[in-house]
Amino acid sequence: MNQESKIKTILIDDEKPCRDSLRSLINARCDNLKIVDEADTVNKGKQSIIDHNPGLVFLDVELPDGTGFDMLDSLPAINFKIIFVSAFDRYIIDAFRFSALDFLFKPVETEKLVTAVNRIYDKDFYKSFEKRIELLIRNLQGFNKIALPTLQGYTFLELKDIVRCESESNYTWFVVNGGEKILVSRSLKEYDDLFSQQGFFRTHKSHLINLKHVAKYHKGGGGSIIMVDGSSVDVSKRKKEELLNILLNRRVH
């Protein structure tokens, strides 16, 4: 495919490693796309779209000066296709408000990227609300991996391997099955929101646990949970009843 017939594409993401990874995947597998620019903020992204008039934008949701939705709302018209890329599933519904081609989770999987790009040529896609809902459900069901931003780069984890998370100021410690500990530069609240429908439970303001890794519950006050790795996690009094209901009714899948 010659360069003139390729779809002009912009990558908007504040995390350079994510842009680098996505660029490499596009160059390797999407020969119908031509990356013409990259941006790392709402303002730069908006200006890039105005300057380059792209046919496709890969858009992260959380940016330093706002959200990808803020940027889209600020444009006089959206005459390009959008593929959202994020680690946070809570934004999916808003993404479909903008008729997104797809919502890809970080780290982006190659085949899902190719499938999303191919939807550019599906003339009936935007006409079918049912198709977009089916896509939403598939993406939610496929959410089983997360990219953790660390000081050294990114660590990719399966959710099932995370034993628990512990708050440390505006950072979060991830404790992984096998004993590894990973310090992440995001707050525990963000991961509480992200994992709330994935079998995790906030036992305390400082603790988020994977219910699949619970070994024992000890009574007394709010009580405490012993995880499979032997670590003890406090349970606040107000969370005690809800947690016991979940554990005793075996609603952990």
NORMOGI-V653165 format. One record per residue. N is the residue number from 1. RES is the residue in one small letter. PHI is phi in degrees with one decimal (none if undefined). OMEGA is omega in whole degrees, 0 to 359 (999 if undefined). BURIAL is 1 if it has 16 or more other C-alpha atoms within 10 Angstrom, else 0. Layout:
((N:RES:PHI:OMEGA:BURIAL) (N:RES:PHI:OMEGA:BURIAL))
This chain:
((1:m:none:181:0) (2:n:-74.6:186:0) (3:q:-61.7:183:0) (4:e:-66.3:184:0) (5:s:-90.4:179:0) (6:k:-75.8:181:0) (7:i:-81.1:179:1) (8:k:-66.6:189:1) (9:t:-129.9:177:1) (10:i:-121.3:176:1) (11:l:-106.5:179:1) (12:i:-122.8:183:1) (13:d:-161.8:182:1) (14:d:-80.4:182:1) (15:e:-102.4:185:0) (16:k:-58.4:178:0) (17:p:-57.7:178:0) (18:c:-67.9:177:1) (19:r:-64.5:180:1) (20:d:-61.6:181:0) (21:s:-64.0:181:0) (22:l:-65.1:178:1) (23:r:-59.7:180:1) (24:s:-63.5:179:0) (25:l:-64.2:180:1) (26:i:-63.9:180:1) (27:n:-62.5:182:0) (28:a:-83.1:191:0) (29:r:-123.1:185:0) (30:c:-122.1:185:1) (31:d:-76.2:176:0) (32:n:-90.6:181:1) (33:l:-110.1:174:1) (34:k:-128.7:180:1) (35:i:-75.7:184:1) (36:v:-103.9:180:0) (37:d:-168.0:174:1) (38:e:-135.1:178:1) (39:a:-147.7:183:1) (40:d:-125.8:177:1) (41:t:-142.4:176:1) (42:v:-60.2:184:1) (43:n:-64.1:179:1) (44:k:-67.9:179:0) (45:g:-63.9:178:1) (46:k:-60.3:180:1) (47:q:-63.8:180:0) (48:s:-63.3:179:1) (49:i:-65.2:178:1) (50:i:-63.1:184:0) (51:d:-71.8:191:0) (52:h:-106.8:180:0) (53:n:47.6:186:0) (54:p:-73.9:173:1) (55:g:-95.6:183:1) (56:l:-147.1:175:1) (57:v:-127.8:169:1) (58:f:-91.4:192:1) (59:l:-127.0:171:1) (60:d:-75.3:181:1) (61:v:-89.7:185:1) (62:e:-92.7:180:1) (63:l:-123.1:187:1) (64:p:-59.6:184:0) (65:d:-111.6:179:0) (66:g:146.9:179:0) (67:t:-119.8:175:1) (68:g:-59.6:178:1) (69:f:-66.4:176:1) (70:d:-57.9:181:1) (71:m:-63.5:181:1) (72:l:-63.8:180:1) (73:d:-64.6:183:0) (74:s:-83.5:181:0) (75:l:-81.8:179:0) (76:p:-65.8:178:0) (77:a:-156.4:176:0) (78:i:-112.7:182:0) (79:n:-111.7:178:0) (80:f:-142.6:178:0) (81:k:-84.7:183:1) (82:i:-129.4:168:1) (83:i:-121.6:178:1) (84:f:-79.6:177:1) (85:v:-131.4:183:1) (86:s:-157.0:173:1) (87:a:-92.0:190:1) (88:f:-116.5:185:1) (89:d:-75.2:183:1) (90:r:-68.2:181:0) (91:y:-95.1:188:1) (92:i:-60.5:183:1) (93:i:-59.8:178:0) (94:d:-62.6:179:0) (95:a:-60.9:181:1) (96:f:-73.9:174:1) (97:r:-62.5:179:0) (98:f:-98.4:179:0) (99:s:54.3:181:1) (100:a:-60.3:173:1) (101:l:-63.7:183:1) (102:d:-166.3:176:1) (103:f:-130.6:184:1) (104:l:-100.2:177:1) (105:f:-87.3:172:1) (106:k:-79.1:352:1) (107:p:-72.5:185:1) (108:v:-68.9:177:1) (109:e:-88.4:187:0) (110:t:-56.4:184:0) (111:e:-66.7:178:0) (112:k:-68.1:176:0) (113:l:-62.4:182:1) (114:v:-61.3:179:0) (115:t:-61.1:180:0) (116:a:-62.7:181:1) (117:v:-64.1:180:1) (118:n:-65.3:179:0) (119:r:-68.9:176:0) (120:i:-55.6:185:1) (121:y:-94.6:180:0) (122:d:-90.0:186:0) (123:k:-66.1:183:0) (124:d:-90.2:187:0) (125:f:-60.5:183:0) (126:y:-70.8:181:0) (127:k:-80.2:187:0) (128:s:-110.8:176:0) (129:f:-63.1:181:0) (130:e:-60.8:179:0) (131:k:-61.6:183:0) (132:r:-70.6:176:1) (133:i:-67.5:177:0) (134:e:-60.4:178:0) (135:l:-62.8:178:0) (136:l:-56.7:182:1) (137:i:-64.1:180:0) (138:r:-62.4:181:0) (139:n:-65.6:179:1) (140:l:-64.5:180:1) (141:q:-67.3:183:0) (142:g:-89.8:183:0) (143:f:-78.9:182:1) (144:n:-136.4:182:0) (145:k:-142.7:180:1) (146:i:-140.0:175:1) (147:a:-100.2:181:1) (148:l:-101.3:178:1) (149:p:-78.2:179:1) (150:t:-117.2:179:0) (151:l:-65.1:182:0) (152:q:-92.3:183:0) (153:g:149.4:180:0) (154:y:-131.4:173:0) (155:t:-117.3:182:0) (156:f:-102.6:184:0) (157:l:-127.7:166:0) (158:e:-78.0:181:0) (159:l:-58.8:183:1) (160:k:-65.0:182:1) (161:d:-89.5:179:0) (162:i:-82.3:179:1) (163:v:-82.9:181:1) (164:r:-163.9:176:1) (165:c:-128.5:182:1) (166:e:-133.4:183:1) (167:s:-76.0:170:1) (168:e:-141.5:185:1) (169:s:57.9:180:0) (170:n:-91.9:179:0) (171:y:-112.3:179:0) (172:t:-135.4:173:1) (173:w:-89.6:172:1) (174:f:-102.7:176:1) (175:v:-105.0:188:1) (176:v:-104.6:176:1) (177:n:-55.4:186:0) (178:g:114.1:173:0) (179:g:105.5:181:0) (180:e:-65.1:176:0) (181:k:-120.2:184:0) (182:i:-125.6:179:1) (183:l:-93.1:185:1) (184:v:-117.1:185:1) (185:s:-87.2:174:1) (186:r:-143.5:184:1) (187:s:-76.8:178:1) (188:l:-63.4:181:1) (189:k:-58.3:179:1) (190:e:-60.0:182:0) (191:y:-78.1:173:1) (192:d:-61.6:178:1) (193:d:-62.1:184:0) (194:l:-69.6:187:1) (195:f:-96.9:189:1) (196:s:-60.5:179:0) (197:q:-104.5:185:0) (198:q:-116.5:177:1) (199:g:86.2:176:0) (200:f:-108.0:183:1) (201:f:-141.9:178:1) (202:r:-85.8:183:1) (203:t:-81.3:191:1) (204:h:-164.0:181:1) (205:k:-58.2:183:0) (206:s:-107.5:188:1) (207:h:-134.7:173:1) (208:l:-128.8:185:1) (209:i:-118.1:171:1) (210:n:-88.4:186:1) (211:l:-61.3:179:1) (212:k:-69.6:183:1) (213:h:-107.1:178:1) (214:v:-78.2:179:1) (215:a:-105.0:184:0) (216:k:-147.1:171:0) (217:y:-123.3:178:1) (218:h:-107.9:181:0) (219:k:-74.2:176:0) (220:g:114.7:184:0) (221:g:63.2:173:0) (222:g:-77.9:182:1) (223:g:92.0:177:1) (224:s:-146.4:180:1) (225:i:-110.0:172:1) (226:i:-101.1:181:1) (227:m:-86.7:183:1) (228:v:-63.1:179:0) (229:d:-87.7:178:1) (230:g:91.3:181:0) (231:s:-76.2:180:0) (232:s:-106.7:183:0) (233:v:-124.5:179:1) (234:d:-68.5:174:1) (235:v:-120.5:179:1) (236:s:-71.0:182:1) (237:k:-59.6:183:0) (238:r:-74.3:179:0) (239:k:-96.4:188:0) (240:k:-57.5:185:1) (241:e:-63.1:180:0) (242:e:-62.0:180:0) (243:l:-64.4:180:1) (244:l:-63.2:177:0) (245:n:-60.9:179:0) (246:i:-65.7:183:0) (247:l:-65.7:184:0) (248:l:-73.6:178:0) (249:n:-90.6:175:0) (250:r:54.9:178:0) (251:r:-93.0:177:0) (252:v:-110.1:184:0) (253:h:-113.8:999:0))
